[in-house]
Amino acid sequence: MTTSADARKELAAFLRSRRERISPEQVGMPAGRRRRTPGLRREEVATLASVGVTWYTWLEQARDIQVSGQVADSVARALMLDAGERAHLFHLAGVQDPDPQDHCLGVSGAIRAMLRQLEPYPASVTNARFDIVAYNRTYARLVGDLDALPPEDRNALWLAFTDPGWKEGLADREESMRLMVAKFRSVMAEHVAEPAWKTLLKRLQDASPEFCEIWDRYEVLTPANRTKTFQNRLVGRLTFDYRYMYLQPKDGPRMTTYVPADTETEERLRHLYELAVGRDVPVTV
């Protein structure tokens, strides 16, 4: 992607500043003698990033050269950039992050506090790929036990097609699956070349013939607020009106809140909340 001269200059200055703050010892290189500049040399960064020395030199000279997402990823790792710095690099380079899963959203303390304050109502934060990146205690027990799952499996799409508990817990499962796949296909149009998205798609295709059948329908849909019903194994049937609140623009991470759609759900939800926080209360199903 072509970037402006101003963006290239800003990127060059940013890379130099990040390079100069890293000592050779931090990356396992000998300090040596006659080191005229602080931090790493350009050739050392090039070696760490597995790119050509000339190419990296041109990058720091703000020349008009092609920067791919994969190469920008290698440079970001070599310079040990944090999530904010990494996003800044990709923005200046004019390319998409090929590995957004590890760097998409740092859930702030304020967002986590908001999730907790919404209890007993279930609430979660998911990204556009349906990764569940944060949730409150009621949501954790809405279907199964999220805390018992490894982080890489905390994806609503993956769980809906592969986890027996989630399959049983979605009362309107057939319609829910169709809508989730349609939303995933719609958003993936902007991420078709990104490894994290391709990896999730292949994982689903390999694990679930049912997913493949729905995926091959080529339905697309944008997220919308609607009603959803769960069959919770502890307290019974729960029906919610759910709402999205986007935390970043353009199909970014969103907070989803579930509000009881009837008094019966309200009562049962309070029982579920009591169980989620470890209080000894009777279970009604």
Protein Blocks (a to p, Z undefined) as FASTA:
>chain_A
ZZdfklmmmmmmmmmmmmmmpcfklnopafbghilbgcjdfklmmmmnopafklmmmmmn
opacdddfklmmmmmmmnopafklmmmmmmmnopacfblmlmmpccdfklmmmmmmmpmb
dcddddfkopafbdcfklmmmnojfklpcfklmcfklmmmmmmklmmmmmklmlmmmmmm
mmmmmmmmmmmmgmklmmmmmmmmmmmmklmmmmmnopacdddddddddddfknopaddd
dddddfbgehiacddddddfbfklmmmmmmmmmmmnopacdddZZ
